[in-house]
Amino acid sequence: MRKIFVLMLVILCISLITISAMAAEFSDCKESDWYYESVQYAKEKGWVNGFEDGTFKPNDTLTKAQAISVVARAAGLEIPETTGEWYEGAFKVAKEKTMVYTDLHMNEPIERKQVFYMIYNGFEFKSIDAAVRNEEPPFEDMDNGKSARIDVYETSIPTLYGFGLISGYEENGKTLVKPKGFLTRAEMCTMLKNVAEFDIKEWVAQKDIFSDDVAKKYLLEMIEKGESQCTMYAFGKTQAEVSARIKQVGKMCFDLYEDEYPEYFKNYSWSCGSTTVYSDDSNCIKAVVEMRK
């Protein structure tokens, strides 16, 4: 009986130690800190580790090696074991996913636009960016074709902005995204938490046009603003069903407003092009309703 009691006591002690270790927090991350929840989330998910002294260093600038490793883990990529540098396994799978191109300067700070590009490809936002394609972000410090050479890293910004995953900064009356700026370790945790919790279906559901009233509202706003096109979304069991629904709504709106806004509809024709946002148990189609002369 004594042996059983001792054994139970040992198990209890081990359990308490384990619970204590799991509950342990980084010494430099307090509950009152704005990044506390995100850092804890990333830690619990196994995306980030602290340092041997028990700190996380949330305000330290993120290095390229750290960013690759964290994004690869957060994206659920299978990281192989290697005998070289600690980040080599993550770099290998990141390169295969076109998240990065070179392993140069791995211990130097990484630019924000490079992190955006990693997330865009690592989490496969490229496969669903039809939902927000052609929606220009308001950032005044993007290249936006100003130079002859396209900045491949900036191509991810419109999609992440469209989905509400990056917002930018307001400075001196300008909206900036600071593509060449750096991220802190805390900022990275916050961004990845937002990305991990993002649900494309929930996002699109808020823009569903299966209601005639909503569809009329979209088209009326387009007319009153004098714009030539508007974007609509709809769900359906088949793509044909959704496309037919969108065309039905477009024609209904055209017929409804043609007499009320003759100056807008005169010499114009209505057309609708559509692209698939996602397709599984229910299909979602993005349609661009356009008025053409």
N, C-alpha and C positions, 0 to 999 in steps of 0.2 A: 504493500500500500504506500509505503514511504517513497519507493522508487517511482511509482506512478505520479505521486504528488510532485516530486522533484522534476520529473519529465514535463508535467503540465506547466510548472513554474518556468522552466527553461523555454518552452514554446511560447508562453505568454510574454516573456522578456524579449524574445526574438521578434514577436509580432509588434510589440511596442516600439522596438528599435526601427523596424521596417516602416511602420506608420510615421514615426518621427522623421525618418529620412525622406519619405515621400512628401511629407508636409513641409520639409525644409525649403526655405526660400532664399533667393539671392540676398546677400546682406545689403546691397546697394539698390534694391528695388522695394520701395515701401508702398503700402496700400493707397496712400494719398497721391502717389505719382500717376500722371496721366497714362503712362504706358504699362502700369502694373498688370492689368488684366490681360493685355496682349502678350506680355512676356511670359506670364504664367501659362497662358494657353499654349504658346509655342513650346514651352518647356515640357508640359504634360503630353504634348503630341510627339515629343522626341525630336523636334526640329532643331533646337538649340541646346547648347551646353554652356555652363559657366566656366570660370577659371578655377585653378587649384586653391586660390585664397577665398573661395566662396562668393566671389562677386560675378556680376554679369557685364559690367561696364556698359550700361545702356546708352550712354552719350558718346561712346567711342565711334569713330567713323568706320563703316563697314568696308572690309577689304574684298577684293575680287574673289579670293579663295573662299572666304566666309560666305559670301553671297551665293556662289555656285553650290556650295554644300547645303546651305539652308533651303534654297529654292528647290533643289533636287529632292531633298527629304520631304518637304511640304507637298510637292507634286506627286509624291508616292512612287518615284522612280527607284528601280532596283539598283543599288550602288554596289558594284563588285569590290572585293577586297584586293588591295594592291600592296606591293612591297616598297613602293616609292614614297613620295610626299603624302601627307595625310589627306590631301584633297584630290588626289589623282583619280580615285574611283568615281567621285562625283563629277569631276571634269570630263571623264570619258563618256558617261551617259548624257551629260549636258551637251557635249559636242554632237552626239548622235541625234539629239532632239533639236539641233540648231539653236540652242540657247546661247552658246558661245562659239568663237571661232579660233581663239588662240589661248595658250597657257602662259603668255608673257605677262609680266608685272602682276603676278598673283597676290602679292602682299601689299600692293598699293591700293588706295581708296578707289572704289568703283563708282562710276557716274550713275546718276538716277536713271537716265534713259537706257543704260545697259541692264539695269535691274528690271525695268519695265519690259524690255525685250525678252529677258529670261522668263519672266512670269507669263508673258504672252504666248511663248512657245512651249514652256514647260507644262502649263495648265491647259494647253491646246485651245486657247481663245481664238486662234486662227480659224478653227472649224466652225465657230458660231458668230464670227464678226460680221456676217451678213446682216445681223440684227441692227447694227449701228454704223455700217459702212457708209461713207460719204457724209457723215455728220461731223462737220468741222469743229474742233475744239477752239475755245476762245483765247488760247495762250499766245501771247505776242512775242515770246522768245523762242518759238520753234522755227526751224529753218523754212518749212512750208514751201519748198521749191525755190528759195531765194538763191541758193547756190546751184551750180550746174550738176553737182553730184548729189544723189539722193542719200540722206542719212538713214540707213537701214534701221538703226535703233529707234528712231523717232516714229517709224511706221506703226509701232505698237501703241503709241499714245492715244490716237483717236478712239481705238477700241476700248482701252481701259477707261478712258474718260467717259465714253458713251455709256458704259455699264456702271458708272458712278464709283469706280475703284480708285481713281485719282481725281483730285479737285483743283490743285494749284494754290497759288498765293495771290493776295491782293496787295500790291505795293505801288505807291505813288500813282494811283488811278489806273494801274495796269494789272492784267491777270497773267501771271507767270507760272510756268511749270518747272523752271530751273532744270532743264535736261542735263546740263553739265555740272550740276551741283552734286553733293554727296549725301548719302543716307547714313543715319546713325543705326546702331544695332536695335534700338528701341523702335525706331520708325519702320524698320524692316519687319519686325514682329507684328506691328499694327497692320501693315499693308497685307502681309500674308494671312493674317486672321480674317481680314475682310474678304480676301480672295477665296479662302477656303470655305467661307460661309455663303458665298455668292451662289444663287440658284437661278439659272437662266430661265427656267420655266416660270418661276415666281415673278421674275422681272418682266417677262413677256406677257404674263397673265394680266398685269396691270395696264397693258396697252391693247387688250383684245377688242376687236371691233364687231363682235357678233351682235352687238346692240345697234339697231338702226340709228338711234339718237346719237350715239357716240360717233358713228360714221358721218352723220350729217354735220355734227359739230366740227370734226376735222376738216371736212371739205369747205364748210362755211368760213372757217378761220383762214384757210388758204386763199379763198376768194377775196375776203375783206382785206387781207394783207397784200393782195396783188401778187402772190407767189405763183409759180408755175407748177409746183408739185407738192404733194404731201405723202407721208408715210403711214401705212396702216398695218395692223397685225390681225391674224385670225387663226383659230384652231379648227381642227376637223380630223376625222378618222383617216381620211385619205387626202393626199395633196390635191387631187382633182376636185374634191368636195370643197376644200378651202379656197382654191383658185376660183371656182365657180361662184362661191359666196362673195368673194371680194369684187369680182366683176359685176355681180348683181347689185352690190351696194354702190359701186361707182356709177353704174347706169342710173340707179334710183336717184342719187344725188344730182347727177347731171340733169336729169329730167325735172327734178324739183326746183333747181336754181336757175335753169336756162332762161325762163321768163322773167325772173326777179332780177337777174344780173345780165341783161342782154349785151351790155358793153364789154363784159368780160368773156362771154361765151361766143360772141360773134367772130367768125373766122377761125375758131378754135375747134379742135377735135379732142375727144377723150381717149386715153389709152392707159393700160395697166400692165406693168411688168412685175414679176414676182420672183423671189428667191427663197429657198428653204432655210429657216433658222435652225431648226432641229427636227429630227424625224425618228420616232420610236413608237410607243403605244398611242401617242396622239401627235399629229403633225402641226407644226407652226410655220406659217408662211408670212414673209414680209413683202408687202406690195407697195410699189411706188406709183401712186396715181398722178398722172401728168397731163397737163393741158398743152397742146401743141398747135401752133398756127398752121 
